[in-house]
Amino acid sequence: MTLSHEAAGLTVGFAGMTHLGLVSSSVVAWRGFQTICYDADAALAGRLRDGALPVREPELDAIVSGNTGRQIFTSEIGELDACDIVYIAADVPTDDRGNSDLSAIALLIDHVAAALRPDALLVVLCQVPPGFTRAITSVPPERLYYQVETLVFGIAVQRAREPERYIVGCADPEARLDPRFAAFLGAANCPILPMRYESAELAKIAINCCLVASISVANTLAEVCEGVGADWSEIVPALKLDARIGPKAYLAPGLGIAGGNLERDLATVIGLADAQNADAGVVRAWVSNSRHRRGWATREIRKALLETRPDATVAVWGLAYKENTHSTKNSPSLATLAELPGTRFTVHDPAIRSETHRQVAEPLDALEGAAALMILTPWPQYRGFGPADIAGRLAGRLVLDPYRVLDRQAALDAGLDYRTLGVGGDGRKAS
């Protein structure tokens, strides 16, 4: 990749080597920028130098190993003095209700600001609520920016390499971006949208609210399909061909929203609306819909198996909250297992170790002696097993597959009692 003359000499720093910081800095180094990656944890910095990455993302290991000489990991904050631009890129922790704890981010900003050279720019990349960036006093407004992060677990590298646009919060959106920042962002060849700090901070929340709205529509109408004899998968193509909805709309039903980020944004909107006496009823409805849909697997396994055979063993494929990640934050799979105390589970997940249930190294081994299989995380490798493979190893016939990892008709042909989201009738008989 060839950088412009203005961008070629820039050194970019990242503070915080959690998921966001590691992925973002690695892609910046991949673009050709000299990149300094700081974390106060000296042991973590050492592991990163040795290539031992603490997060799981497709392509990330290969990118980091190819960045030798351009991507420097350090626990010495003074090394950020070499940077023209420094990003605050630590993950923001949230509790089970989606509330953010920003204390560590505020402290990191103060520490990094003190280490910057006088002309360096500071960019807040981690997600913060409206008003946070403008309240920062350790860096002058003309050197302070907020940038909306686009991290999506499991496809984080792809989204960082191919951004749809950059949303940039500024003290004065009418003023030109600092030439160094403009040159750096320009290397990605995507639209740049400057706006006031508060608008950019709220833009990320607005994006996630639109995604949640689509998910809620899909989950609600998929459940209606189950009662009226329709098949949601037949309806989705019609929606995606509607220009007002679009081909990339989030229309796949699932076990509610998970992972932490969407829940955090819903909690933020509810808090902001309540503080202004605005109506957030629709947002509360999305939260309620998500919690209801998350219980689908629990309701199905109880009704179809455990009410009559409480001692049955159930195989579970997938513990992570989604495929291609090691995160279990608000995992529907773990929530389902927690709602079924006393049930014997045999579990498999390629990235997560269970301290509670019997775990096996190979997916098919989990089926031995099991009366049912629940596929609760749609890992790509699970798609490599045909329904006949499963029927040949599973002691029972029941398969719960909310994400349609398996081909439904093939599952029925294999004699499985196959149940998924969004299919009408009893969900098991081919039309």
ABEGO torsion letter per residue (X at the ends): XBBBAAAAABBBBBBEABAAAAAAAAAAAAAGBBBBBBBABAAAAAAAAAGBBABBBBGAAAAAAAABGABBBBABAAAAAABABBBBABBBBBBAAGBBBAAAAAAAAAAAAAABBAABBBBBABBBBBGAAAABAABBAAABBBBBBABBBGAAAAAAABBABBBBBBABAABBBBAAAAAAAAAAGBBBBBBBAAAAAAAAAAAAAAAAAAAAAAAAAAAAAAAAGBBAAAAAAAAAABAAAEAABBABBBBEBBGGAAAAAAAAAAAAAAAAGBBAAAAAAAAAAAAAAAAAAAAAAAAAAAAABAABBBBBBEABABBGBABABGBAAAAAAAABBGBBBBBBBAABBBAABBBBABAAAAABGBABBBBABBBAAAAABBAAAAAAABABABBBBAAGABBAAAAAAAGBBBBBBGBBEAGABBX
